[in-house]
Amino acid sequence: MKPAPLLMTTPPTVERLRLGPGRRIAAISDVHGELDYLKGLLEKCALRPEDVIVFVGDLLEKGPDSLGTLRYVMELSRQREVHTVCGNCDFWQNFCDLPDDPEQDAFYLRYLVGRNRGWGDGLIAQMLREQGVAIAPDMDLAAAKAAVRENYGQELDFLRALPHILETEDYVFVHGGYVPEKGAFACMKLDRYRAVARPHAKWTVVGHWPLVLYHEDVVDARPIVDEDLKLISIDGGCVLKDDGQLNAFFLPDMTWTSYDRFPVARVKTDQAANPRHWYIRYGDNAVKILSEGAEFIHCRHLRTGYEMDVPADHILTRDGDRATVNDVTDYRLPLRAGDEISVVRRTGRGIMCKRGGVSGWYDGELDE
């Protein structure tokens, strides 16, 4: 019998595992259809056959290859021990399982035609295009559902079986936050969970909220280990952030590694960090434009009054001299000659780069 469709008020499903002593777990969250990042990260992890992989939700959407990522994880699950938690971007079985509803169908149509609000084709769109089904405002949505239902039974069954909470002897894995009393959807999507979380009985691993958004003065995508809450947050901002990375966190080692595709170079000169710096980020990104140049604009952050130069192409919306901007910082990374950095972007005023999960600027030359 097919499981009931996931509704906002559905209680979360909990899968309980006994892994036994000595098993190492690699927790990975928020792949978001970025299959190349996932393959690169797993290669870097150099996992042993006895190691367990736990995907902490949001395998899909926003990145370029949701369908390929889903199939890759399904195959990986047949080859070794892999467990996957459902994230708020993953429960696309509802496209076929929900009863007909004009309001819900209108949402799906907008989502498909709008290509996920500009992020690009997601899982259902990729399934339909693979079947040669044209996506258009006047498309036959019932026929599209039938095509997905008929041709992607294995993929849909995999998604239907995903728990919202995975619990082992020592750890809990949940995408958004451990709030089973609030229902499945809240467990999948709970923004800024660390700010509202209560102490956990077991170490709890979450994704969903990019780590950089927990910081105000620096762009830091390193996993956060909060010993008071027994909470580990691991979303490196893969796909969502221009300088994002995909993190893997290892238990019980309490270590981590990450992967991105940025080219690596060595700096030629020492550089000290600037003592005063800021990070204008999603959710707090309203600015006033003070002056404009060809490559950079000078802005004042409305909430704090902090002024910085912002790349001109970081403007997201504008109304006169008021604007919202993409995530940006003026932090200068502390570096020593010979240090390796990942080069995110080159500009006429320096290089946006990363080192050890922290992003900032380098003003000198590179040894490439």
N, C-alpha and C positions, 0 to 999 in steps of 0.2 A: 504493500500500500504506500502510495506516495506521501511524504510528509506534508503537513499543512504549510502554506506559504508563510513567510516571515512577516509579521505585522509589528507595528511600533510597540505594542503592549505585550508581545510574546515573551514569556519567561525565557531566560537564557538556557541553552543546553550546556551541560558540563560533562566533559570527558575526563575520567580519572585514570591515571596510569601508575603502574609500579615498574619503575625502570631498574631498580636494584642498585647496589652500591657501585661506585667507580665509573658510572657512565657520564661521559662529558656531553653537554648539550650546547649546540650552537644556535642561539636565538637571533632571528633575522626578521625585521619588520619593514613594511612600506616599500616593497619593490616597485609597485605601481607600473607594472607592465614593462619595466626596463630590463629585458632579458639579458642583454649584454653585461649590464652591471651585476646581475645575479651570477652569471657564469664566471665573471671575473672575480667576484668575491669568494665563491666556493673554491675556485682554484687557489686563491691566496690563503684560504683557511687550511688547506691540506688536511682535510678531515680523515680520521682513521675509520676503518669499517665499523667499529663498535660505537662510534659517536652518533648522537641523535641530533637531527635538525628539527627545530621548531620555527615555523613561519608564524609571526605574531600579527597576521592580518594585513589587509590591503596589498594582496598580490597584484591586483588589477587596477585598470583605469589610469588616465592621465598620461602614461608613458606610451611608447610606440607599438608595443606588441603584447597586448593583454592575452590574446588567444595563444600565442606561442609560449608565453610565460606559464599559463595554466597547464598546457600540455606538458611542458618541461617538468613542472612540479609533480604532475600526475605520474609521469614516467619515473622520476626520481623516487617517488613514494613506493614504486614497485621494486626498485633496486636496493633500497636501504630503509632504515627506520626514519620516517619523516612524519611529522604531525603539523597540521595547519589549523590555525584559529581564524574564524571569520571576522573580517573587518567591514567597515561601513561601505567600502567600495567593492565588496565581493559577492553579495547575495543576489546575483543576477538570475538565479532560478525563478525569482519572482516574475520576471518578464513572461514566463510561460505558466507559472503556477497560480498567479493571482486571478480571481474571477474578473470577468469583463467589467470595467469601470471607466466611464468617459473621462473623468478627471485624471485618473492614473494613466490612461492611454494617452491623453494630451501631454502629460509630463514625458512619457517615453518618446513620443513623437518629437517634442521640442529637443529632448536630449540627443536623439539620433541625428536630426537635421542640423542642430547647432554644434554637432561634434563635441559633445561634453563641454559646452560653453567655451569652446576655443582650444581646449586641451588636445583635441584630436579624437579619432575613432576609438571607442572603447570596445569591450568584449562583444557585445551584441552586434554592433556595427561591423566588426571584423568577421563575425560569423556570417552575417548577411552578405557582405561583399564576397566572402569566400564562396558562397552559394550563387553568386550572380544576381542577388536581389538588390535592386536600385533603392537608394535612400532618398526620399523626396517628401515635401510637405503633403502630397496627395497619395502617398504610398498606402497600400493595403496592410494595415498593422496586423490584422487577424491572420493574413497569409504569411506575414513575416514571423509571427509567433509560431505558426505551424511548421515553417521551415526550420526554425531553431529547434523546436521540440522533436522533429523527425530526425534531424541530422546530428544533433549534439547531445544525445542521451547520456553518454559517459561523462561528458564535461558537466552537465547539469546535475547528475547524480553525485559527482564529487563535491560540487558546491553545496548541495542539499545536506550532505553528511558532515559539513564543517561544524564543530562546536563553537560556542561563543566564549567558553572558558575551558582551559586545559589545566588540570591540576595533577602534579606528581607528589611524591612523598615530601619534597622539600620546596617546591616552587609552584607558582600560579602564573599562567600566561593568558593575557586578555588584551585585546587590541586597544580599546579606548580607556577603560577604567574598571576596577572591580567594584561594581555596584549592582549585584544580581537582583537586589530588591527593586531596582528601577526598570528592569526588563532588558531584553536582548539588545535593543537598539542603543540604549544608553551605555551598555558594556562595549559596544562597537564604536560609538562616537561620543566621547566626552572630552571636550576641549579643555586644555590647561589642567589636566587631571591632577598633576602634582600639587597645584595650588589649593585643591579642595580635598585631597585624599586624607584618609585616616590611617594610622599605623596598621600594617598588615600582619597577620599571624605567620605567614610564610613570605619569603622573598617573592615579589610580584613584578613581572616583566610586562611593560606596555610599550606600544608604539603610538601611532596616530598623530601626536602633536610634535611637529619638528622641534628638535632640541634647541635650535638657535632661538626660537621664540620665547624660551625661558630666560633669555639674557637681554640686558638693555644696553650695555656699553661695549660688547664684543660679540662677534659672530662665532659661536662655538658649537660644533656639531658632535662633540664627544659625548658618549653615553653618560648619563647622570646616575650615580649610585647614591641614593639617599638612605643612610643607615637608620635614621630615626623613623622613617616611614617603612623601611624594608621595601623600597620601591626602586626599580631600575627602569629608566626610560631610554629608548634606543633609536628613535626615528631620526636618521641623519639627513632628512630632507631630499632624498633621492627623487629626481624629476621636479619636485615642487620648488626647489631653490636653484638658482643659477650655479651656485658653487656646492650643490648638495652632494652627499656621498651615501653609500649603502653600508650600514654597520652590521657587524656580527659580534654578539656578546656571548662569551663562553662561561658556562657554569659547570662545576662549582669554582672554576679558576678565578672568576671575577676579572677577566681580562677581555680585551676586545681588539678587533682590527676593522679596517674599512677599505672600500674600493671606490675609485672614481676614474674617469678617463682623461683627466687633465695631463698635459705633458709635464715632465719633471725636468728641472734645471737647477744649477747651483748658483748661489749669489756670490758676487765678487767682493762685496764690501760689507763691513759691519753696519748695522742699523739699530738704533735704540727705539723703543716704543715711545709714542707720544703720551705724555701723562694725562692729557685730557682728550677724550674721544667718545664717540657715541655710535649707536646702531639704530637707524630708523627702519622699522620692520612692519610686516603685515599686522594689521589691526591697530597700528599706531603710526600711520604713515602720511598724515596730513601735513602739508607744508605751505609756506608762503614763499613765492619766488621773488627774490630781491634783485637779481641781475642775471643776465643770460649771456652765454657764449656759445661758440659753435659746438664744442665738445662737452662742456660742463655748464651747469647752472648753479648759482649760489642761492641757497634756500635757508629758511628759518623753520625749524620744526615747531609746529603750532603748540603742542602740549608743553614742551620744555623750554622753548625759546632758543635752543641750541642751533647754531649756524654751521653749515658745511656745504662743500661743493659736491654736486650730484651729477653723474653722467646724464647728459641730455636725453638719451634714449631710455632712461629709467622712469620717465614721466608716464604714469598709467592713465590718469584722468586730469583734466584741467578745466578751470572756469576762471578766466581772468588771471589774477596773480595767485590764485589758490589752486593747489594740485595735490594729488596723491602720487607717491613714488614707490617703485620697486625697492626691495630690501637693499640697503646701502650702509656702508660704514666709512669713517675716515681713520680707522685704527691702523697704525703702522706696526707691522709685526717686528718684535725684537729678534734680530738675526745676526749671525756671525758669518764671516766670509767662509765659503765652503758648504754652508747649510743647503740642503735640498728643499726646494719648494715646488708645489704644483701650480702651474701658471693657468689661472682662470681667464684672465683678460689683460690685454696690453692696451695702454692709452698713451696719449701724449704727455701725461703727467705721472706716469708710473705704471706699475704692474699690480693688478689685483691677483692675489695668490693665496695659497693655503699651506699650512704646515701643522702636522699633527692634529688635524681636525678644526683648526682655528684659522679664520680668514682675515685678511687685511691687505695692506699695501706695502710694496717695496719700491724704493725710489732709485735704486742703483742699477748696475748692469748685471747681466747674467752670463755665466759660463756654460754654453750650450754645446 
